Amino acid sequence: MTQFKNIKQKLMLEAALNFIPISVFFELTYQCNLKCIHCYVSSGYKNRELSLKEVKSALDQLKNLGSLFLYFSGGEPLLREDFSEIFKYARLKGFVVTIYTNATLINEGLINIFKEFGVYEIHVSLYSMVPKIHDTITGIRGSFFKTMKSIELMISKKIKVVIKCPLTKINFDGYEKLAEWADKNGLEYVFTPYITARNDGSKDPFELRLSDKLLEKALSDSRIDPFRQAQENKESDEFFVHLLDKTRNIVCFAGHNSLAINALGDVYPCIQFLYKLGNIKKQTLKEIWENSTPIKKIRSLRADQLKECNDCRFRRYCARCPGLALIEDGNLYGKSSFECKLAFIRSKLNASQKSLT
């Protein structure tokens, strides 16, 4: 599995150099059976969501553009009555499919389909090993036990499960117990301190972000900080470093090797980078990906254009995201306030570590 991930990283970099949307995040619906307090989805538009025919057409077009890695999300994608048909169609087209879900709706029937057609990974949102805390975040009593039951069922059927857990003021104290449980059951997990604005621009979820003190504790743990993980990966592979050098001045790979499609058919560089490129109900994906004015602007962005960031003494510790900069601070070329904070904390931790050696 590690070897596959290394190959995937190299494919992603090669795709960026050749403008191939090899990785696609596809929100199938905004509907959800939970009410997670940190969720970036602001509201549902069920009557305007893509039909089965439109979804299949999008998959056909993506295949022709060279897409390979497909991530189905929502809302809760399993709420679509035609989800099984969409999944089967994607697999028959040859996509490597990962599903993002709260897992409360997974049953034996779905697992049999996953086994027969082959799902790469199921990413499950699990916020705590304490039922009350998990349910407080989901807003639905009993959701913890439904999610856990499905996880245990998938483990027994040898379906690969990855635990996803955004860290908030509410659940931070329990992340180590969650990691211990996952390790004991042989599951990978992803913790993140990033709590983003809603897709309508609302910053209400920011109230859940970790305090500076908790962020410092979080970033000292390499299991949490994706920046540190990325640095470790770069240093371990000469070919990876070579490819990285060729793409170094690219601000972000979104729009170079990846794109996102939301439930209404809007196309973005990334689901976190809400700079609209077009809509698949009005244009073909080929037109959007190759010729739209917005995609050309995104691809013209270069690191040396970021005037606020170029002279920053914490730049080497920064994993600036243009999407966060845009939705948080309103400037595609400006700073991301939250990432600035993380960069400062990383530099502080690095200084402390050096003083101990």
ZIDA-V839335 format. One record per helix or strand of 2 or more residues. SS is the DSSP state (@ for helix, = for strand). FROM is the first residue (numbers start at 1). LEN is the number of residues. Records with the same first field share a line. If there is no record, write none. Layout:
SS = FROM-LEN, FROM-LEN
This chain:
@ = 2-17, 46-3, 52-14, 77-3, 83-10, 108-10, 131-8, 143-14, 172-13, 204-5, 212-8, 226-10, 238-9, 285-7, 293-8, 303-3, 307-4, 315-3, 322-8, 337-20
= = 23-5, 69-5, 96-6, 121-5, 161-6, 188-5, 258-4, 266-5, 273-7
